[in-house]
Amino acid sequence: MNCPVCSGRAIGKVGVGQFYCWDCCVEFATQTDKVVIYDLAEDGSLVAWDDPALEDVTLQVGEGDLSCVVME
């Protein structure tokens, strides 16, 4: 299995149909017809990428490094 964000193979299983990518630090869940990607908030909760709370978040890629940055 590869990460849907970075295509990395450093994937760990955290629950039934839930996985964590150690390369880009996102959690994702597989459903019958789609994959839902989550960011881990500072308090440990999961925030879906299509969540309106993430409107100001962009993905930046540079030098083989993938990170999320909040744009203010």
C-alpha positions as CSV (number, residue, x, y, z in Angstrom):
1,M,0.0,0.0,0.0
2,N,1.2,3.5,-0.8
3,C,0.3,6.8,0.8
4,P,-2.3,8.7,-1.3
5,V,-0.5,12.0,-0.6
6,C,3.2,11.3,-1.1
7,S,3.2,7.8,-2.5
8,G,5.5,6.7,0.3
9,R,5.5,3.1,1.6
10,A,6.1,3.8,5.3
11,I,2.5,3.1,6.2
12,G,1.3,1.8,9.6
13,K,-2.2,0.5,10.4
14,V,-3.9,2.4,13.3
15,G,-7.4,0.8,13.1
16,V,-9.8,-1.0,10.8
17,G,-9.3,0.6,7.5
18,Q,-7.2,3.5,9.0
19,F,-3.6,4.0,8.2
20,Y,-0.8,6.5,9.1
21,C,2.0,7.7,6.7
22,W,5.3,8.2,8.5
23,D,6.7,10.0,5.5
24,C,4.2,12.9,5.3
25,C,2.6,12.5,8.8
26,V,-1.1,12.2,7.6
27,E,-3.7,9.7,8.6
28,F,-6.0,8.3,6.0
29,A,-9.0,6.0,6.0
30,T,-10.1,3.8,3.1
31,Q,-13.8,3.5,2.4
32,T,-15.6,1.6,-0.3
33,D,-15.2,4.2,-3.1
34,K,-12.8,6.8,-1.7
35,V,-9.9,7.6,0.6
36,V,-10.4,10.3,3.3
37,I,-7.2,12.1,4.4
38,Y,-6.8,13.6,7.9
39,D,-4.3,15.9,9.5
40,L,-3.5,15.4,13.2
41,A,-4.3,18.5,15.2
42,E,-2.1,19.6,18.1
43,D,-4.7,18.2,20.6
44,G,-4.5,14.8,18.8
45,S,-7.9,15.1,17.1
46,L,-8.3,14.3,13.4
47,V,-9.2,17.1,10.9
48,A,-10.3,16.0,7.4
49,W,-8.6,17.7,4.5
50,D,-11.9,18.7,2.9
51,D,-12.9,20.3,6.2
52,P,-13.7,24.1,6.0
53,A,-11.3,24.6,8.9
54,L,-8.4,23.8,6.5
55,E,-9.3,26.4,3.9
56,D,-6.1,28.4,4.6
57,V,-3.8,25.3,4.6
58,T,-1.6,24.7,1.6
59,L,0.7,21.8,0.9
60,Q,4.3,22.7,0.2
61,V,6.9,20.3,-1.4
62,G,10.5,21.1,-1.4
63,E,13.8,19.1,-1.4
64,G,11.9,15.8,-1.0
65,D,10.1,17.2,2.1
66,L,6.3,17.3,2.3
67,S,4.7,19.6,4.9
68,C,1.5,21.5,5.6
69,V,1.7,25.2,6.3
70,V,-1.0,27.4,7.6
71,M,-1.3,30.6,5.6
72,E,-2.2,33.6,7.7
